Amino acid sequence: MTETPRRAPAGPRRRLSKQDRRAQLLAAARDLIRDEGTDALTLGRLAERAGVAKPLVYDHFGTRAGVLEGLYRELDARQHHALDAALDGAADELDAVADVVAAAYLDCALAEGRELADVVAALAGSPTLERLRREAEDAYLTRCSEALAPFATGGPVGTAQLRALVGAADALARSALTGRVDPDEARRTLARVITALVPR
């Protein structure tokens, strides 16, 4: 009879830094939303999902709205990073810049999937979170405006054009996420919209 090998005693559990713990909790929140939707997101369910005590979640976020704010900030940072990275490699011509702006927006929305759509929908109910969304959108559009400015020979890209860009991008992203529009066609269409919005 062979003896079952003994397991080495578990070493001390490594404490996560505050930043790493926050990242772990936000990852657990994303998973919970992906699996069950934003209605299932409570601090208690998040603690259970992350395998931590509920007071720890309160310490990091305070409220459910705090978790949603953290998720939105994280998603927004990824979208800005994707846009900056794409623009760094874009050719110096309007069609190329329009293509990378469209691809960065839609690729990020598709990569985030249901979680992004659910978090954005949940933001609509809170004035604080709605303000956060507007600020993030304004910062994103400022970056787009800067990227498109060299090609706007007929005057600056105005607020109306930038808002139209967001409306088209959101509508196309939702349609691509639900399978009503092919993602590649959505990217091409958004790039054409962006090109048409630049005054020349």
ROVEXZA-383593 format. One record per residue (C-alpha): residue in three letters; x, z, y. Coordinates in Angstrom, 1 decimal, always signed. Layout:
N
(pt "ala",(X,Z,Y))
...
//
This chain:
200
(pt "met",(+0.0,+0.0,+0.0))
(pt "thr",(+1.4,-1.0,+3.3))
(pt "glu",(+1.3,+1.3,+6.2))
(pt "thr",(-0.5,+0.1,+9.3))
(pt "pro",(+2.1,+0.0,+12.2))
(pt "arg",(+1.6,+2.6,+14.8))
(pt "arg",(+1.0,+1.6,+18.3))
(pt "ala",(+3.4,+2.8,+20.9))
(pt "pro",(+1.8,+5.3,+23.2))
(pt "ala",(+0.5,+3.7,+26.3))
(pt "gly",(+2.7,+4.1,+29.3))
(pt "pro",(+1.4,+5.5,+32.5))
(pt "arg",(-1.1,+3.2,+34.2))
(pt "arg",(+0.3,+1.4,+37.1))
(pt "arg",(-1.5,+2.2,+40.4))
(pt "leu",(-2.4,-0.9,+42.3))
(pt "ser",(-1.5,-1.1,+45.9))
(pt "lys",(-4.5,-1.1,+48.3))
(pt "gln",(-4.1,-4.8,+48.9))
(pt "asp",(-3.9,-5.5,+45.1))
(pt "arg",(-6.9,-3.3,+44.4))
(pt "arg",(-8.9,-5.1,+47.1))
(pt "ala",(-8.0,-8.4,+45.6))
(pt "gln",(-9.0,-7.2,+42.2))
(pt "leu",(-12.4,-6.0,+43.5))
(pt "leu",(-13.0,-9.2,+45.3))
(pt "ala",(-12.2,-11.2,+42.1))
(pt "ala",(-14.7,-9.0,+40.2))
(pt "ala",(-17.3,-9.6,+42.9))
(pt "arg",(-16.8,-13.4,+42.7))
(pt "asp",(-17.2,-13.2,+38.9))
(pt "leu",(-20.4,-11.1,+39.2))
(pt "ile",(-21.9,-13.5,+41.7))
(pt "arg",(-20.9,-16.5,+39.6))
(pt "asp",(-22.5,-15.0,+36.5))
(pt "glu",(-25.6,-13.4,+38.1))
(pt "gly",(-26.0,-14.3,+41.7))
(pt "thr",(-25.7,-12.3,+44.9))
(pt "asp",(-28.8,-10.2,+44.1))
(pt "ala",(-26.8,-8.5,+41.3))
(pt "leu",(-24.1,-7.5,+43.7))
(pt "thr",(-24.3,-3.8,+44.4))
(pt "leu",(-21.4,-1.4,+44.9))
(pt "gly",(-22.3,+0.3,+41.6))
(pt "arg",(-22.4,-3.0,+39.6))
(pt "leu",(-19.1,-4.0,+41.3))
(pt "ala",(-17.4,-0.8,+40.3))
(pt "glu",(-18.7,-1.2,+36.7))
(pt "arg",(-17.5,-4.8,+36.6))
(pt "ala",(-14.0,-3.9,+37.9))
(pt "gly",(-13.7,-0.8,+35.7))
(pt "val",(-13.2,+1.6,+38.5))
(pt "ala",(-15.1,+4.6,+40.0))
(pt "lys",(-17.8,+3.8,+42.5))
(pt "pro",(-16.2,+5.9,+45.3))
(pt "leu",(-13.2,+3.5,+45.1))
(pt "val",(-15.4,+0.6,+46.0))
(pt "tyr",(-16.9,+2.5,+48.8))
(pt "asp",(-13.4,+3.3,+50.1))
(pt "his",(-12.6,-0.4,+50.3))
(pt "phe",(-15.8,-1.9,+51.6))
(pt "gly",(-18.2,+0.8,+52.7))
(pt "thr",(-21.3,-1.3,+52.0))
(pt "arg",(-22.6,-4.3,+50.1))
(pt "ala",(-22.3,-6.2,+53.4))
(pt "gly",(-18.6,-5.2,+53.5))
(pt "val",(-18.0,-6.8,+50.1))
(pt "leu",(-19.8,-10.0,+51.3))
(pt "glu",(-17.7,-10.0,+54.5))
(pt "gly",(-14.5,-9.6,+52.4))
(pt "leu",(-15.6,-12.5,+50.1))
(pt "tyr",(-16.4,-14.7,+53.1))
(pt "arg",(-13.1,-14.0,+54.8))
(pt "glu",(-11.2,-14.8,+51.6))
(pt "leu",(-13.2,-18.1,+51.1))
(pt "asp",(-12.6,-19.0,+54.7))
(pt "ala",(-8.9,-18.4,+54.5))
(pt "arg",(-8.7,-20.7,+51.4))
(pt "gln",(-10.6,-23.4,+53.3))
(pt "his",(-8.3,-23.2,+56.3))
(pt "his",(-5.2,-23.2,+54.1))
(pt "ala",(-6.5,-26.3,+52.2))
(pt "leu",(-7.2,-28.1,+55.5))
(pt "asp",(-3.7,-27.3,+56.9))
(pt "ala",(-2.0,-28.3,+53.7))
(pt "ala",(-3.9,-31.6,+53.6))
(pt "leu",(-3.2,-32.4,+57.3))
(pt "asp",(+0.5,-31.8,+56.8))
(pt "gly",(+0.7,-34.7,+54.4))
(pt "ala",(-1.7,-37.1,+56.2))
(pt "ala",(-0.7,-40.4,+57.6))
(pt "asp",(-0.9,-40.7,+61.4))
(pt "glu",(-4.1,-42.8,+61.5))
(pt "leu",(-7.7,-41.9,+61.9))
(pt "asp",(-8.9,-43.1,+58.5))
(pt "ala",(-6.3,-41.0,+56.7))
(pt "val",(-7.0,-37.9,+58.8))
(pt "ala",(-10.8,-38.3,+58.2))
(pt "asp",(-10.1,-38.7,+54.5))
(pt "val",(-8.1,-35.5,+54.2))
(pt "val",(-10.5,-33.5,+56.4))
(pt "ala",(-13.4,-34.6,+54.2))
(pt "ala",(-11.5,-34.0,+50.9))
(pt "ala",(-10.3,-30.6,+52.0))
(pt "tyr",(-13.8,-29.4,+52.9))
(pt "leu",(-15.6,-30.8,+49.9))
(pt "asp",(-12.8,-29.9,+47.4))
(pt "cys",(-12.9,-26.3,+48.6))
(pt "ala",(-16.7,-26.1,+48.4))
(pt "leu",(-16.7,-27.6,+44.9))
(pt "ala",(-13.9,-25.3,+43.7))
(pt "glu",(-15.7,-22.3,+45.0))
(pt "gly",(-19.0,-23.5,+43.5))
(pt "arg",(-22.0,-21.2,+43.3))
(pt "glu",(-20.1,-18.2,+44.7))
(pt "leu",(-19.5,-19.9,+48.1))
(pt "ala",(-23.1,-21.1,+48.4))
(pt "asp",(-24.5,-17.7,+47.4))
(pt "val",(-22.2,-15.8,+49.8))
(pt "val",(-23.1,-18.1,+52.7))
(pt "ala",(-26.8,-17.8,+52.0))
(pt "ala",(-26.4,-14.0,+51.9))
(pt "leu",(-24.7,-14.0,+55.3))
(pt "ala",(-27.8,-15.3,+56.9))
(pt "gly",(-29.5,-11.9,+56.7))
(pt "ser",(-27.0,-9.9,+58.6))
(pt "pro",(-26.2,-10.4,+62.3))
(pt "thr",(-22.6,-9.1,+61.8))
(pt "leu",(-22.0,-11.4,+59.0))
(pt "glu",(-23.7,-14.3,+60.7))
(pt "arg",(-21.3,-13.7,+63.7))
(pt "leu",(-18.4,-13.8,+61.3))
(pt "arg",(-19.6,-17.1,+59.9))
(pt "arg",(-19.9,-18.6,+63.3))
(pt "glu",(-16.4,-17.4,+64.3))
(pt "ala",(-14.9,-18.9,+61.1))
(pt "glu",(-16.8,-22.1,+61.6))
(pt "asp",(-15.6,-22.4,+65.2))
(pt "ala",(-12.0,-21.8,+64.2))
(pt "tyr",(-12.3,-24.5,+61.5))
(pt "leu",(-13.8,-27.0,+64.0))
(pt "thr",(-11.1,-26.2,+66.5))
(pt "arg",(-8.5,-27.2,+63.9))
(pt "cys",(-10.5,-30.4,+63.1))
(pt "ser",(-10.8,-31.2,+66.8))
(pt "glu",(-7.0,-30.9,+67.2))
(pt "ala",(-6.4,-33.1,+64.2))
(pt "leu",(-8.8,-35.8,+65.5))
(pt "ala",(-7.9,-35.6,+69.2))
(pt "pro",(-5.0,-38.1,+69.1))
(pt "phe",(-7.5,-40.8,+67.9))
(pt "ala",(-10.3,-40.0,+70.4))
(pt "thr",(-9.4,-42.6,+73.0))
(pt "gly",(-12.9,-42.5,+74.4))
(pt "gly",(-12.8,-38.8,+75.4))
(pt "pro",(-12.5,-35.5,+73.5))
(pt "val",(-14.4,-34.9,+70.3))
(pt "gly",(-17.3,-32.9,+71.7))
(pt "thr",(-19.3,-29.9,+70.4))
(pt "ala",(-22.2,-32.1,+69.3))
(pt "gln",(-19.9,-34.3,+67.2))
(pt "leu",(-18.2,-31.3,+65.7))
(pt "arg",(-21.5,-29.7,+64.8))
(pt "ala",(-22.7,-32.9,+63.3))
(pt "leu",(-19.5,-32.9,+61.1))
(pt "val",(-20.4,-29.4,+59.8))
(pt "gly",(-24.0,-30.4,+59.1))
(pt "ala",(-23.0,-33.5,+57.2))
(pt "ala",(-20.3,-31.6,+55.3))
(pt "asp",(-22.6,-28.8,+54.3))
(pt "ala",(-25.4,-31.1,+53.2))
(pt "leu",(-23.0,-33.3,+51.2))
(pt "ala",(-21.3,-30.3,+49.6))
(pt "arg",(-24.7,-28.8,+48.5))
(pt "ser",(-25.7,-32.2,+47.1))
(pt "ala",(-22.4,-32.6,+45.2))
(pt "leu",(-22.7,-29.0,+43.9))
(pt "thr",(-26.2,-29.6,+42.5))
(pt "gly",(-25.2,-33.0,+41.0))
(pt "arg",(-27.5,-35.0,+43.3))
(pt "val",(-24.5,-36.9,+44.8))
(pt "asp",(-21.3,-37.9,+43.1))
(pt "pro",(-18.4,-35.8,+44.6))
(pt "asp",(-16.2,-38.9,+45.2))
(pt "glu",(-19.1,-40.6,+47.0))
(pt "ala",(-19.7,-37.4,+49.1))
(pt "arg",(-16.0,-37.4,+50.2))
(pt "arg",(-16.1,-41.1,+51.1))
(pt "thr",(-19.3,-40.6,+53.0))
(pt "leu",(-18.1,-37.6,+54.9))
(pt "ala",(-14.9,-39.4,+55.8))
(pt "arg",(-17.0,-42.3,+57.3))
(pt "val",(-19.1,-39.8,+59.2))
(pt "ile",(-16.0,-38.1,+60.7))
(pt "thr",(-14.5,-41.5,+61.7))
(pt "ala",(-17.8,-42.5,+63.4))
(pt "leu",(-18.0,-39.2,+65.3))
(pt "val",(-14.6,-39.7,+67.0))
(pt "pro",(-15.2,-41.3,+70.5))
(pt "arg",(-13.2,-44.6,+70.8))
//
